[in-house]
Every structure is written in structure tokens, then in C-alpha cells.
Amino acid sequence: MKPRKKPKSYLKLRVYIVTGFFLFLFAAIFARAVHLQVIKGPELQKMAAKQHRKTLNLQSKRGDIFDRNLKELAVSVEVDSIFAQPNKIESPRTVAKVLSPILGVSSFELEKKLRGEAGFVWLKRQVDLKDEQRQIVKELDGIGVMKESRRFYPNRQLASNIIGFTGLDANGLEGIERYYDSMLKGSSARFTGEKDAMGRTLVYQDLDKTVPLEGMEVELTIDKTIQYVAEKALKKAVDKYDAVGGTAIVMDPATGEILAMANQPSFDPNEVGRFDAGHWKNRAVTDVYEPGSTFKLFLIAAALDEGIVKPSSTFFCENGNWRVKDRVFHDHEKYGWLDVPQILKVSSNICSAKIGEKLGMVQLYRYMKAFGFGSKTGIDLPGEATGFLRHYNKWSGVTLHTVSFGQGVSVSGVQLITAVSAIANGGFVMKPYIVRSVKDPSGRVVTESHPVISRRVISEETARTLSEMLVGVTEEGGTGTKAAIADFEVAGKTGTAQKPDFKHGGYERGAYVASFVGFVPAKDPKLAILVTVDEPKGEYYGGSVSGPVFKEIAEESLSYLGVFKANSSAPKMEAEVEEEKAAETQTDAGQPLENAELRPMAVPDFHGKSVRMVLRIAKERAFDVEIKGSGRAVAQRPFPGASIPEKGPVLVEFQ
């Protein structure tokens, strides 16, 4: 009997089933391939690169910061940073116990990090390890040591509010470190290496070509010695009067250079975590206050310059009480008739308000703006305050009177010292600056600052007359006798200002800012100095609290700079003698100044002259000049004999 054949339809069915199965299988594989290659491709590539490649970031050494005499204020040193790779650690508890005493971190905290899922974790950065400690750390599996650069401030608290500080990643967070951060930190470099089976990084790039450029060096105008003198004298006063704080600024009035800027309270940038943010502030730049009676000297300057008053002009001071509208103004003594020098000497509020009335609100406002109040000075430090000077259109019926003696207006310390320097230097508002130059690692100068005259605010005659009046403030009978110096005439002004009560309005009872501002020697100023003490306890008058601080700073700084009284037998420096001879005999035509016939609107020939001589001639001729470089003049624009430009300064280059 023959076997029965299977029907053809059954064979076809089997073929279709097998074919369908393989088609489905290939479709699934294709779909999976598309999913992996197209949809998940970029993500998987990143995962693979993460497993097999390692990108390293090389940060350059941060540039150093120096004072004007190239003494170190901030440097970078190499330190150790400890990291862990938890997946390579067999016993996190044992490793944590070994590291705890070395790193000064609790074993519990370390163990928590070591048990994490991250492939890399910092245990502690920027620590100083001894050789034996470093060896112990290196012998632990999964623990490594990396060299990093840490900022170090060798003078600790000295100038700390100016310099500021950096974070763990070497980014500037305050002060010069922040303002010039991009220049100080230099460039960074990234390169990628392959990791072998042991996790070691294999680098195929030429490291010589990838090493980043070091940060640039910054040279300040600050003099470390004068800074120390200012900080010492200020702290003594703040401690003596249990004050909230204080500031002291020393400026070269001829150039606008800041020689010292002291703050209390201060901090140690090496241990910044020990201090709250209030200690970090540079109060001389960021804080504002009502200037009080120090503002009167600018009122008198405006009135003299406009011809509203003369030194011989007299005013009746109402015997200490004067009603204006709904206010009664007071003097601390009952004064009758006083002339203008006496008004400054005894600091009469009432007579100052009367001079303000005579000057008028438009002119008073215009001069205060010209002196720089209500506007930033443009100093190269972060966080500069604008101050407050309301436009005269918004003044009340008594604002003219209160502004005349320094109420209803707020200023920063750097604004006030800049304005006072304009009186000291013959009427020019100089732009203040605190960085002299920035140099690259090869020593090439990248940027350099020079004295810049912003504008003329009063005439030289007005400045000279006012300076003579201000000397009386420190003489017998004046409010600033405690700022007087035996060998020099001191031009200055005291200020005792109540602090506004912003919560309840009016002024806080018993809260004052005691200040003294001035320059020395009065006839040939080398230093302009401002001292403010915030909320002194007990004694609170500016002459008594801040005057002695001014005196100490001035005496020690002048001695350090080699400035002696006019009849001193001390030898003069050769450069000083040359400058005096040049000032006495030389003009742009090489003739004595008093005999020179200069076309009034012509630009002088500055070739071969010093910076000081150029500034002196510019003052004499009443035009603005921009200084570039140092040494002797080698070029100028416009050329000699051309007309003095109506707008903009005459540019003079020095080498």
C-alpha cells in the first residue's frame, strides 16, 4: 500500500510560516539596529566616550598682585587636592578612618562620599599635606592626589578689602581679584585622552601645545607701607571709640592714584570662611553716608568761584538758632557776625545755609555735580556706589539750606576724597584709579593707567584762596586742631553728621559719622586724606575722633616719603631738584614763565618735559590733558602751536 502524499497546500503553508518567521526576525533586528544606531546612537556614543575617554581641564597659574613697589600682595602656590574613585574601593569604612585625621574631616562624612555611585568625587581640595601623609594617601586604592593652585595672601589682613579673594576654582569673588579676574586667571586648556583597561589615562596630544598661558600680573597704586600706616591708625580709633566701622583713604591729589584704602572691619582672605560678608566689603567704595560739615568746603568753593562771596564777606549767624519755614537750624555755639574763613573755621550751619541761599539751588547743584557727587567716579574696583544728589527740580523749600551743610545728600568715601583733591591740585577733578599696570607673563605691559583730568571745576585762584581758609580749621580756635602737624600747614575740614533713620524717618539719636578730610602740605599738597569713623561711642565730633587719625597717617606717610618742612636742612632727591629748577625756569619756549609770551589758545610744546611739568602748564593754561606713559614727553596731539581743542584733552605720550 502506497503512503498518502501531503497536499501541496500544506507545504506552501509551512514555507509561508518559516518565511514569515525569518521576515519578522529580520524586521525586529532591523528595528533594533535603527533604534540603537539612529535613535539611541548619540546617547550611546557619549556613554562609550565616557567609558573609554577622559577629558582633562588644565587651568593656568593665577597671576600675582603687587603694590606700587612690586611687593607681593597676592600669590599662587601649589597644594594638594584629594579625590576618590568609589568603584575601586573595597572597604570605604577602613579608608575613611585612615583619611579622617589626615584631612581633618569626620570619618562618617568621608564614608558617605566613598559609598556613593559617582565614578569620581572630591574628598578635600587645596590642603597642605606633609610628605608622609601624601605617601599614605597615595598607597590607598581608589584614592588620588592632584596638584592645584591655591591663592595665598602673605600680608594676611593688609589691604584685604582692596585685593578681595578667590573661590576654590580660582575665580575672583571680591575686590581686585574679581574686577580683574579675566586677566589674572589667564587661559585654560582642555585635552582628551584614552583610558586603558586599568583606568589609566593615555594622552596622545602634545602637552607643550596645550598648556595654558599663565595669568597676568597686576601692579596696584597702593603703597604697602602707607596702607599699613592707614590701617593701624584707623583700627586704633575704631577700637578706642567702640565704633561700628571706619574708612581711611590716601590719594595723590596731583594724579588721582590711591596710595592707601583702609577699612574696618577687615578680614583675612586666607581664612575667608571665618568672616561674614560684612567684613569683605570695601566700605570706601560701596557705602554712602551724609557728609555733614565736610560738604561746606564745596559750597564755599562754588560761592567763591561764582563771585557770590569774598573772604571778607560777613554773615549773621543768628546767635545759634534760625527758623526757615517749618525748620529751625542750629549751630553748636551761639555765633553773631562771621566772615567766610571764620564760617569754615567754626563750621557754622546757619551761615553756610545763608551762603547757599545767596548762591542759589541751580548753581549749588551744578557745582556739586561738577565735583562728582551723585555720579560714579569710575574707579577700577567692583561695587562702586553712586551716592545720592536729588535734582534741584525736586528740592523742597529747605533742601537748599540742608544740602549747604551736608544733609539730604549722600556720598561715598572715594567721591569725597576725589573732590577734595580737586581743591588741593588747583581745581582739576582727577579720575581716581588703583591699578597702575597689567603685564603678561613675559613682562610686556598689556594695559597701563595714567593720570586723567576729568574736568576743571574751579579756578586755580579759587582753589588757592579756599586752601588758605582751610588752614584756619586746624589752627587755634578751629574745629580741627587735633589734625594739626607741627612741621606743616594742614588744610582740612571736620564733619559730624547724624545718620538717617531709614525705618522711622528723620535721624537716629546718638548715631553719628565722624570725619576729617584734608591735604598736606597745604601750599604744595603731596597727600589728600579722608578719615571716617562710623558710630563712635562717647566722643563723636569729627575733629576729636577722626582728626588724630588724619594726623598720624599724614605724619608717618610724609616721613616715609621723605617730605620735609620748607626750612628743613634734609637733602633733596636729585629728581626733586630737577623738577624745582624746571618749574622755576622752563616753559614751552624755554623761557621763564613770567616772561613767556604764549598765545592763549595755542597748545604748548611739551617735548622733553616731565609729567609733573606738563600738568603744571595745563593748570596754568586751564585746559585738560591726558597722560600716557611715564618719564619724559616724546609726542603730543594736537601738535605744538595748534589751537587748544574746545572739547577733549590734549594727549601727551611719555617714555
Backbone hydrogen bonds, N-H to C=O, Kabsch-Sander energy under -0.5 kcal/mol:
donor,donor_aa,acceptor,acceptor_aa,energy
10,Y,7,P,-0.8
11,L,7,P,-1.0
12,K,8,K,-2.2
13,L,9,S,-1.7
14,R,10,Y,-1.8
15,V,11,L,-2.5
16,Y,12,K,-2.6
17,I,13,L,-2.4
18,V,14,R,-2.7
19,T,15,V,-2.9
20,G,16,Y,-2.9
21,F,17,I,-2.5
22,F,18,V,-2.5
23,L,19,T,-2.7
24,F,20,G,-2.8
25,L,21,F,-2.6
26,F,22,F,-3.1
27,A,23,L,-2.5
28,A,24,F,-2.5
29,I,25,L,-2.5
30,F,26,F,-2.9
31,A,27,A,-2.9
32,R,28,A,-2.6
33,A,29,I,-2.7
34,V,30,F,-2.9
35,H,31,A,-2.6
36,L,32,R,-2.7
37,Q,33,A,-3.4
38,V,34,V,-2.7
39,I,34,V,-1.6
40,K,35,H,-3.7
44,L,40,K,-2.6
45,Q,41,G,-2.5
46,K,42,P,-1.9
47,M,43,E,-2.0
48,A,44,L,-2.6
49,A,45,Q,-2.6
50,K,46,K,-2.3
51,Q,47,M,-1.7
52,H,48,A,-2.3
53,R,49,A,-2.9
54,K,193,G,-2.8
56,L,54,K,-0.6
56,L,191,F,-2.9
58,L,56,L,-0.5
58,L,189,A,-3.9
59,Q,57,N,-0.6
60,S,187,S,-1.0
63,G,184,L,-3.3
65,I,74,A,-2.4
66,F,218,V,-2.8
67,D,71,K,-1.9
68,R,222,I,-2.8
70,L,67,D,-1.9
73,L,65,I,-3.2
74,A,65,I,-1.7
75,V,152,F,-2.8
77,V,150,R,-2.8
79,V,148,E,-3.1
80,D,127,V,-2.1
81,S,146,M,-2.3
82,I,124,K,-3.3
83,F,144,G,-2.2
84,A,121,V,-2.7
85,Q,142,G,-2.8
88,K,85,Q,-2.4
89,I,86,P,-1.7
90,E,88,K,-0.6
95,V,91,S,-2.1
96,A,92,P,-2.5
97,K,93,R,-1.9
98,V,94,T,-1.7
99,L,95,V,-2.3
100,S,96,A,-2.1
103,L,99,L,-2.8
104,G,100,S,-1.7
105,V,100,S,-1.1
110,L,106,S,-2.0
111,E,107,S,-2.7
112,K,108,F,-1.9
113,K,109,E,-1.5
114,L,110,L,-2.4
115,R,111,E,-1.5
116,G,113,K,-1.3
121,V,84,A,-2.1
123,L,82,I,-2.7
124,K,82,I,-1.6
127,V,80,D,-3.4
129,L,127,V,-0.8
134,R,130,K,-2.7
135,Q,131,D,-1.9
136,I,132,E,-1.8
137,V,133,Q,-2.3
138,K,134,R,-2.0
139,E,135,Q,-1.3
140,L,136,I,-0.5
140,L,137,V,-1.1
143,I,140,L,-1.6
144,G,83,F,-2.5
146,M,81,S,-2.9
148,E,79,V,-2.7
150,R,77,V,-3.4
152,F,75,V,-3.3
156,R,153,Y,-1.9
158,L,155,N,-2.0
160,S,157,Q,-2.0
162,I,159,A,-0.9
163,I,159,A,-2.7
164,G,160,S,-2.8
167,G,171,N,-2.0
170,A,167,G,-1.7
173,L,165,F,-2.9
174,E,165,F,-1.3
176,I,162,I,-2.4
177,E,163,I,-2.6
177,E,174,E,-0.6
178,R,174,E,-0.9
178,R,175,G,-0.8
179,Y,175,G,-2.7
180,Y,176,I,-2.6
181,D,178,R,-1.4
183,M,180,Y,-0.6
184,L,180,Y,-2.4
185,K,181,D,-2.5
187,S,213,L,-1.5
189,A,58,L,-2.7
191,F,56,L,-2.0
193,G,54,K,-2.5
194,E,202,L,-2.0
195,K,52,H,-3.3
196,D,200,R,-2.2
199,G,196,D,-2.0
202,L,194,E,-3.8
203,V,201,T,-0.6
207,L,205,Q,-1.0
209,K,206,D,-1.5
210,T,206,D,-0.7
210,T,207,L,-0.7
211,V,207,L,-1.7
215,G,61,K,-3.3
216,M,183,M,-2.9
217,E,439,K,-2.6
218,V,64,D,-2.4
219,E,437,S,-2.7
220,L,66,F,-2.8
220,L,218,V,-0.5
221,T,434,I,-2.2
222,I,434,I,-0.6
223,D,259,L,-2.5
224,K,222,I,-0.6
227,Q,223,D,-2.9
228,Y,224,K,-2.0
229,V,225,T,-2.3
230,A,226,I,-2.6
231,E,227,Q,-2.5
232,K,228,Y,-2.5
233,A,229,V,-2.3
234,L,230,A,-2.3
235,K,231,E,-2.4
236,K,232,K,-1.8
237,A,233,A,-1.5
238,V,234,L,-2.6
239,D,235,K,-2.6
240,K,236,K,-2.2
241,Y,237,A,-2.3
242,D,239,D,-0.9
243,A,238,V,-2.2
244,V,534,D,-2.2
245,G,534,D,-1.1
246,G,264,Q,-2.4
247,T,532,T,-2.1
248,A,262,A,-1.9
249,I,530,L,-2.3
250,V,260,A,-2.6
251,M,528,A,-2.9
252,D,257,E,-2.5
255,T,252,D,-1.1
256,G,252,D,-2.9
258,I,433,Y,-1.9
259,L,250,V,-2.7
259,L,257,E,-0.7
260,A,250,V,-1.6
262,A,248,A,-3.1
264,Q,246,G,-2.3
271,E,268,D,-1.9
272,V,269,P,-0.7
274,R,271,E,-2.0
275,F,272,V,-1.7
279,H,276,D,-1.8
280,W,276,D,-0.5
280,W,277,A,-0.9
281,K,277,A,-0.8
283,R,281,K,-1.1
285,V,282,N,-2.2
286,T,282,N,-2.5
287,D,283,R,-1.5
289,Y,411,V,-2.1
292,G,406,G,-1.9
294,T,291,P,-1.3
295,F,292,G,-2.0
296,K,293,S,-1.5
297,L,294,T,-0.7
298,F,295,F,-1.0
299,L,295,F,-1.5
300,I,296,K,-2.6
301,A,297,L,-1.7
302,A,298,F,-2.1
303,A,299,L,-2.4
304,L,300,I,-2.8
305,D,301,A,-2.3
306,E,302,A,-2.0
307,G,304,L,-0.9
308,I,303,A,-2.0
309,V,303,A,-1.2
313,S,310,K,-2.0
315,F,338,L,-2.5
317,C,315,F,-0.6
317,C,336,G,-3.5
319,N,335,Y,-2.0
320,G,317,C,-1.8
320,G,335,Y,-0.5
321,N,318,E,-1.5
322,W,329,F,-2.1
324,V,327,R,-2.6
327,R,324,V,-2.4
329,F,322,W,-3.3
331,D,320,G,-1.4
335,Y,333,E,-1.0
338,L,315,F,-2.5
340,V,311,P,-0.6
340,V,313,S,-1.2
343,I,339,D,-2.1
344,L,340,V,-1.9
345,K,341,P,-2.3
346,V,342,Q,-2.7
347,S,343,I,-1.0
348,S,343,I,-1.6
352,S,348,S,-1.2
353,A,349,N,-2.4
354,K,350,I,-1.8
355,I,351,C,-2.1
356,G,352,S,-2.2
357,E,353,A,-2.0
358,K,354,K,-1.9
359,L,355,I,-2.3
360,G,356,G,-2.6
364,L,360,G,-2.3
365,Y,361,M,-2.5
366,R,362,V,-2.3
367,Y,363,Q,-2.4
368,M,364,L,-2.3
369,K,365,Y,-2.3
370,A,366,R,-2.0
371,F,367,Y,-2.3
372,G,368,M,-0.5
372,G,369,K,-0.9
373,F,368,M,-2.2
375,S,372,G,-1.2
381,L,379,I,-2.2
384,E,381,L,-0.6
385,A,285,V,-2.4
388,F,410,S,-2.0
394,K,391,H,-2.3
395,W,392,Y,-1.4
399,T,396,S,-0.5
400,L,396,S,-0.6
402,T,398,V,-2.4
403,V,399,T,-3.0
404,S,400,L,-1.1
405,F,401,H,-0.7
405,F,402,T,-0.9
406,G,403,V,-1.7
407,Q,402,T,-2.8
410,S,388,F,-2.2
411,V,289,Y,-2.6
413,G,287,D,-0.5
414,V,284,A,-1.8
416,L,412,S,-2.0
417,I,413,G,-2.4
418,T,414,V,-1.5
419,A,415,Q,-2.1
420,V,416,L,-2.3
421,S,417,I,-1.9
422,A,418,T,-1.0
423,I,419,A,-0.8
423,I,420,V,-0.7
424,A,420,V,-1.9
425,N,421,S,-2.3
426,G,423,I,-0.8
427,G,422,A,-3.0
429,V,455,R,-3.0
430,M,428,F,-0.8
431,K,452,V,-2.5
433,Y,256,G,-1.9
436,R,219,E,-2.5
437,S,219,E,-1.5
438,V,447,T,-2.7
439,K,217,E,-2.6
440,D,444,R,-2.5
443,G,440,D,-2.7
446,V,438,V,-3.3
447,T,438,V,-1.4
449,S,436,R,-3.0
453,I,625,V,-1.2
454,S,429,V,-2.9
454,S,452,V,-0.7
455,R,429,V,-1.1
457,V,427,G,-3.1
458,I,427,G,-1.0
463,A,459,S,-2.3
464,R,460,E,-2.5
465,T,461,E,-2.5
466,L,462,T,-2.7
467,S,463,A,-2.2
468,E,464,R,-1.9
469,M,465,T,-1.6
470,L,466,L,-2.4
471,V,467,S,-1.2
472,G,468,E,-0.7
472,G,469,M,-1.0
473,V,469,M,-0.5
473,V,470,L,-0.8
474,T,470,L,-0.6
474,T,471,V,-1.1
475,E,472,G,-0.9
478,G,475,E,-2.6
479,T,345,K,-1.5
480,G,473,V,-2.7
481,T,478,G,-0.6
483,A,480,G,-1.8
484,A,481,T,-1.4
485,I,488,F,-0.6
488,F,485,I,-0.7
491,A,489,E,-0.5
491,A,519,F,-2.1
492,G,470,L,-1.4
492,G,490,V,-0.6
493,K,517,V,-2.5
495,G,515,S,-2.3
497,A,513,V,-2.1
499,K,511,A,-2.4
501,D,506,G,-2.4
502,F,500,P,-0.9
505,G,501,D,-2.1
508,E,499,K,-3.1
511,A,508,E,-1.0
512,Y,510,G,-0.6
513,V,497,A,-2.6
514,A,512,Y,-0.5
514,A,533,V,-2.4
515,S,495,G,-3.1
516,F,531,V,-2.2
517,V,493,K,-2.2
518,G,529,I,-2.1
519,F,491,A,-2.7
520,V,527,L,-2.2
522,A,489,E,-2.1
526,K,520,V,-2.1
527,L,520,V,-2.1
528,A,251,M,-2.6
529,I,518,G,-2.7
530,L,249,I,-2.3
531,V,516,F,-2.5
532,T,247,T,-2.6
533,V,514,A,-2.8
534,D,245,G,-2.7
535,E,512,Y,-2.8
535,E,533,V,-0.6
537,K,241,Y,-3.2
539,E,537,K,-0.8
545,V,541,Y,-2.6
546,S,542,G,-1.7
547,G,542,G,-1.5
550,F,546,S,-2.3
551,K,547,G,-2.3
552,E,548,P,-2.3
553,I,549,V,-2.5
554,A,550,F,-2.8
555,E,551,K,-2.8
556,E,552,E,-2.0
557,S,553,I,-2.2
558,L,554,A,-2.6
559,S,555,E,-2.0
560,Y,556,E,-2.1
561,L,557,S,-2.4
562,G,558,L,-0.7
562,G,559,S,-0.8
563,V,558,L,-2.8
564,F,562,G,-0.6
568,S,565,K,-2.2
577,V,573,M,-2.1
578,E,574,E,-2.2
579,E,575,A,-2.3
580,E,576,E,-2.2
581,K,577,V,-2.4
582,A,578,E,-2.5
583,A,579,E,-2.7
584,E,580,E,-1.9
585,T,581,K,-2.3
586,Q,582,A,-2.4
590,G,587,T,-1.5
595,N,592,P,-0.9
596,A,592,P,-1.2
596,A,593,L,-0.5
598,L,596,A,-0.9
602,A,599,R,-2.2
603,V,642,A,-3.2
606,F,604,P,-0.8
608,G,633,A,-2.8
609,K,606,F,-2.3
611,V,631,G,-0.6
614,V,610,S,-2.2
615,L,611,V,-2.5
616,R,612,R,-2.2
617,I,613,M,-2.4
618,A,614,V,-2.5
619,K,615,L,-2.1
620,E,616,R,-2.2
621,R,617,I,-2.3
622,A,618,A,-1.0
622,A,619,K,-0.5
623,F,618,A,-1.7
626,E,650,V,-2.6
627,I,451,P,-1.7
628,K,652,V,-2.0
632,R,630,S,-0.6
633,A,609,K,-2.5
634,V,653,E,-3.1
635,A,653,E,-1.4
637,R,651,L,-2.4
641,G,603,V,-3.0
642,A,639,F,-2.0
644,I,601,M,-3.2
650,V,624,D,-2.3
651,L,637,R,-2.5
651,L,649,P,-0.6
652,V,626,E,-2.6
653,E,635,A,-2.8
654,F,628,K,-3.1
655,Q,632,R,-2.3
